[in-house]
Amino acid sequence: MTLRREFCEKYGHRLLPTVRRFVVLGVSWNGGMIASADTEAEGVFLHGRDRTWKGLAAVTSSHPSADELRAYIEWKATHSAAV
């Protein structure tokens, strides 16, 4: 996550000059992967956010594949020893 954040801060605006907002999203089963943070440098904003897989599925309810994602997450939770 640190490398992604540093990449966005150092190179994001150079590679994508019309983009003013970047997001580093940590997705995990239990959360706590990264701290939520907002920074701004030279008019470019970087947002760090943390979500669980179930939380991500809940946010995407308007996506055409939302039901498939929710079903996959439920299947993965049932069949994974890591959850």
Secondary structure, 3 states (H helix, E strand, C coil): CHHHHHHHHHHHHHHCCCCCEEEEEEEECCCCCCCCEEEEECCEEEEEEEEEHHHHHHHCCCCCCHHHHHHHHHHHHHHCCCC
